[in-house]
């Protein structure tokens, strides 16, 4: 039997084994390269656990004082990049525990009483993710604020609204931007709801069955700011639905950003020319000197697929696992970490990107003249005069065909020609066919009338 008692390279579990772990296996199974970002949360959780152990008289006051002193030293080493991370110690937990024991001796070994790395890592991830959700909420709010600023400046700027990428009806640019504000509001609500399920304490579940020591899980939950404890020890250590739920909410955030990105790319095209992005968000071509490429929206559109992949990957990771903890769960961290990093960077950039958008109202108005955007208004006008809607629809469709043949707008056909399609057309029809008239006529909550857009912006500001 090999004696590991004085072997500084021995694993925390090495007494059970008769040969060391192979070097390739050591590298293959180690997670310290990526889970070290959990270190501040690992330290925080360990300190709360130690205080509980002392409070329950499971360890002595001297041990607690030594643990607190040692953890303060380790925290400083990590923050100043003096901490020596080692793949030999597998993960963030064992790296910190080994250093703690080196600093304070046996007191460091007593810290792991009543817990396992299984409930420890689940706690660390929840602490980390809770903090990241709060940060993402701040970024979403800043993004919403930028949308509101631009929307307010263009509450009355007419632009075509589209269906099937065909000109449909007039809206205002401000109204269009408010749609993305609403999407972001729902994203924030989803993340806030997800946070409630993240904010439950697994610590105390130990490996899977709880512990024989008289622990106080509620005390630890209060110390760490959790809303409560995970109720079942098997579930506490083994499930990652909180991470999957977060990635689903994050995927929707990126879906909305990707849709906006697609529109920015289209709008910036010279064939459309509705907007221009600030140079700091674009790049040029190595061969074509005239190019200004919207790289940031294109990358955001592409990175949405990256986040979707992480969501599917986590679902696949969990779907075949029996209870309780399995080593598979080590694979939860990299996709979760990358999802947070991707969404965080995207939102931080987009708040600034929106603030730098330069709008070209003349191009938007010109596009409205190309697509007979007020045709529906003329149909509604005839209905109000007493014509059944289907008959009004047919009359206006014939008028549009005539305008297309002449290469002019509906209003440019003139009243006499329009009366040929329906005798109900009166002098006031030309006002109905104007863009401003179309916008103003939709003066209801959620409508495109500039006064309603401004009211919606005011309400949005209050909500923020």
N, C-alpha and C positions, 0 to 999 in steps of 0.2 A: 504493500500500500504506500502510495506517495504521500509524503508529509508536506502539506501546503501552508502550514500554520505561519511560517515566517517568509512566505514567497510573495513579494510585492506585486508580482504579475498574475497571481492566482485570481480566478473568477470568484464572484460572490457565491457561486454554487459549485465550485470546483472539487469539494470534498467527495462528491458522488462519483467522480470520473477518474479513470486510471491513466489517461493520456491527455495531453493538451489539445486544444482546438487547432485544426489545421489553419495555416495562414490564409489560404484562399477562403475558407469558411468564415474565418474571423472578419475578413473584409466584406464578404457577402452578407453577413448577418448584422454587421454594425450599422447603427443609425446616427451616430454622433455627428457625422458630417452635416446632417440637416436638422436633427432635433435639438441641437445646441441652442437654437433660438428660443427654446422653451426655458432656458436656464433661469431668468428672473422669476418666472412663475413656479418653477420647481423649488427654488429657494423659498419663495413666499409660502407655498403649500407645506414645505417641510417645517418651517418655523411655526405655522399654525398647528401642525400635527404635534410638534415637540411641546408646545405650550399646553395642548390638551393632555399629553402624556404626563406632564408634570402636575397639572391640575388634578388629574385622576390618581396621582401618586404611583404611576407606573414607572416613571424615572424620577430621579431626585432633582432638587433645585439647582444643585451644582452642575449636574449634567445639562440642564436647560441653559444655564448661563454660559457654559462652554460651547454648546451648540449655537447659541445666538452670536457669540463672539466669533466662532469659526465661520459661520455663514456670512457675517459682515465682511470678514477678510476675503472670502471667496467671491462675494459680490463685487468687491473692489477690484480684485484680480481680473474678473471677467470684463468689467467696465473699462479697465485700463489695458485690456488685451494682453495681460500677463499670464492668464490662466493657461496651463498646458493641457490641451485636449488630447486624448489618446484613444485610438481605435481599439486598443487592447481592452478598454473598459466599456466597449459596446455602445453605450448611450449616454445621454446627458445625465441621467440619474446616477449611474455608477461612477461616472467621472467626478461628479460633485461629492458623492458619498466617500469615494476613495481619498479625495483631497481633504475632506472634513476630518476623516479619521487620522490622516497624516498630521493635521494641525492640532487636534485635541485628544487624540487617543481613543480609549474605550467609549467615551461619551458619544463619539461619532458613530460607533457600531450600534449603540442603543437606539439611535434615531429611527431605525427601520422597524422597531417593535410595533406590532399591530397593524402593519400595512404591507403591501406588495408593490412591485413595480406595475402590476396590472391596474390597481386603483390609483396609483401615483400618476401614471402617464395619462389616464383618463381625466384626472383632475387638472393636470398641467394644460392639456389641450383645451379644456373648457375655460380655464382662466385666460389663456391666450386668446381664444376665439371671442370670448366676451368683450375683451378690450379692443379687438380688431373690428367687431361689429359696431362698437361705439365710434371708432375712428371713421368707418365707412359712412355712418350716418352723418357725421360732420361734413364729409366730402360730398355726399349727395345733396345736403342742404346748400352748400356753396355752389354746386352745379345748378340747383334750382334757382338760387339767387341770380346767377349770371343769365339764366333763361328769362327771368322776370325783367331784368334791366333791359335786355334787348327787346323783349316783347313790348315793354312800355314805350320804347322809342318808336315802335312800328305798330302800335295798336290800330292805326287807321291806314296802314300801307297795304293797298290791295295786291293780292297775288292769286294765281289760279289754285283752286283746290282740285285734286286729282283723284280719279278712280281708274284702275287699270292703266295707270300712267297716262291717261287721256284727260284733257282739260274737262272739268266737271262743272263746278260753280265757283264764283268768287268767294274768297275768304280774305282775312288779313294775315300778314306775316306774323303779327303778334298772336293772333288766334292759333295759328299753326304751331308756334313755339310753345304755347300753353298746353298743347297735347302732350309734349314731352315732359313738361312740368308735372302733369298728372301721372304719367308713367313713373316718374321718379318718386312721387308721393306714395304710390302703391309699393314701390320697391322698399322705401323706408319703413312702411307699415309691416311688410313681410319680414324684414330683418328684425324689427322690434319684436314681432311675435316669435320668431325663431329664437331670439335671445332668451325668452322666458324658459324655453326647453333646454337651452345650453346651460342656463344658470342653476344647475342642480349638482350637488356634491356627490361624487362617487367614492371619495376617500372613506375608508372604514369597511368597504366591501372586501378588502385584502385581496387574496388571489382569486377567490370566487365565492367563498362560503362565509365571509365575515371573519371575526377573530375571537379568541377566547379571552382576550383582555377586556377590562371594563371601560371601553372607550366612550366618548361623548361626541357623537357625530354632529349633533346640532350645534355644539359649541364651535367646532371647526367650521361649519357652514357659516355661522355668524362672523367668525374671524375673517373669513375670506369673502364675505359679501354675497354668498349664495342665497337664493330664495328658499332653499330647502335641500333635502337630501334625496338621492336616488333610492327608491323604496325597496328594490330587490337587488341583492348582492350579485347574483348572476348577470342580471341585465346591466348593472352599473359598470362592470368591467368589460363586458363583451360587445355592447352595441355602440354603433357610431351613427345612429340615425340623426343625431343633432348636427353632425358634420355633413351628412348627405343633404339634410334639409337646408343647411346654410348654402351648400353648393347649388342647390336648386334655386334658391332666392338669388344667388349671385349670377346664375345663368340667365335669369330673367333681367337682371340689371344689364348684363352684357347684350341681351337680345334688344333691349330698348336703345342702348348706345349704338348698337350695330345698325339698327333701322335709321337712326338719326345720321349716322356716318354715311349710309347709302345716299340719303338725301343731300347731305353736304357735298358729296362727290358729284352727284348729278347737277346740283345747283351751280357748282363751281366750273363745270364744263363750259367752254366757250360757246357751245351750241345752245346752252341755256342761259348762263351768265347772270343768275339771280344774286349771287354773292361772290365775295372774294375772301379767302382766308389770309390771316396775317402770315408774313413770310416765315416766321419762326416755327410754323407748323407744317411747312412744305419743304420739298427738296427739288433739285433740278435734275437734268439728264446729263449723262456723261458724253452724249453725242449730239443731242438736240438743244441748242442754246436757248430756244424760246420757251422750253417747258417749265411749268410750275406744277408739281405733282402733289396732290393732297395726301401725303404719306400717313399722317396721323390718323385721319378717318379710315384710310384703307387698312392700316394695321389694327385699329380697334375692331373693325369688321372681321378681320382675320383672327384676332385674339379671342373673339367670342367663341369660335370653334374650339379653341384650346380649353376654355372653361367648361363648355358642354362636354368635352371629352373627359375632364376630371370628374364631372358628375356621374357619367356612365361608368367610369372606372371604379368609383367608390361603390356604386350599386352592385357591380359585378364582384367586387372584393367581398362584400358582405353576404351575398345571396346564398352561398353554399356552406357557411360556417356553422357548425354545431356549437351549442353552448359549452364552455364559457369562452374564456380568452384563447385566442390562437395567434401564432406568430404572424399570420397573414396581416393582422392589424397594424403591424409596423408600416405597411404600405399605405396607410391612411394619411400620413403626414405630408409627404411631398405634394400630392395633388391638392390637399387642403391649403398648404402653405402657398403654392403657386396660384391657386384661385384667389386668395386674399391679395397677394402681391399684384396680380394682373388687374383685378378690379380697382384696387387702391390707386395704382399708377394711372389707369385709364381715367378714372373720375377726377383725379388731381389735374390732369392735362386738359380734360374737357371743360372744366370751369373756366380756365384761362382761354381756351380755344374759342368758346362762345363769346367771351368778352371781346375777342379780336375780330369778330365777323364784321365785314363791311358789306352793307346791303345795297343793291342796285334796283331801286324802285321802278325805274323806267323799263328795265328788262322784264320785270314782273307784270307791269301793265301791258307791255307789248304782247306778252304771252296770252293775256286775257283776251286780246283782240283776235287771236288766232283760233280760238276753240269754241266760240259761241257760248261763252260761260253763262250768259244770262238767259239762255233759251228756256230753262225751267221757270224763270221768273215770268216770262211771257205766258207760258202755259198756266201758271197760277193766276195770272191776271185774267185770263179768259175764263177760268173756273169761277173766279169771283164775280164775273159778269153773267154767270149762269150756265156756261157751257159745261157739259160733263167732262171729267178729267181725261178720259180716253180720247174723246173727240178733240179736246184742247191739245193733247199730246200729238195727235196726228196732224193737226193744223200747223203747229210749230215745227214739226219734223219736215213738212213740205216747205215751210219758209226757210229753214236751215239749208235744205237742198238747193233752193233758188239762190240763196246768198253764196253758197259754195260755187255754184256755176258762174256767178258774177264776180267772185273773188272779193266780196265785201262783207262787212259785219251786218248783223240783223238790223240794227238801227239805221244803217246806211241804205237799206232797201226803200225806206220812205213809207209814210203812212198809207198812201194809196195802194202800194204794192202789198203791204201787210194786210190791208182790209180785204184784199183778194183771197186771202186764206181764211179770214173770218171777219164778218161785218161787225163783230163786237169790238174790234180794235178802235180805240178812241185817241184823242189828242194826248192823253196822259200815258200812252203806251211807251213813248220814247223815254220817259223818266224811269219806267220800270226796267227798260233795257239798258240803262246806264249801270256801270259798275257800282257807283256810290249808292244808287237807288237799291240795287240788289243787296248790298251789305246792310244798309240802314233798315231794310224791311225785315230783317231777321233779328229783331230786338227782343229777345227772350233769354232767360238764363241758359248759358251754354251756347248762345248764338254768336254770329259773326259781326253783328253791328258793333262799330267801334266803341260805343258807350257801354255795351255789354262786355267787350274785351277789357276795357279799363276797369269795370266793376269786378271782373274775374281776377284781374291782376291785384287789385286792392284786397280782395278776399284771400288771395294766395299769400300776399305779404303778411296778412294777419295770421294765417296758418303757420307760416315760417317762424 
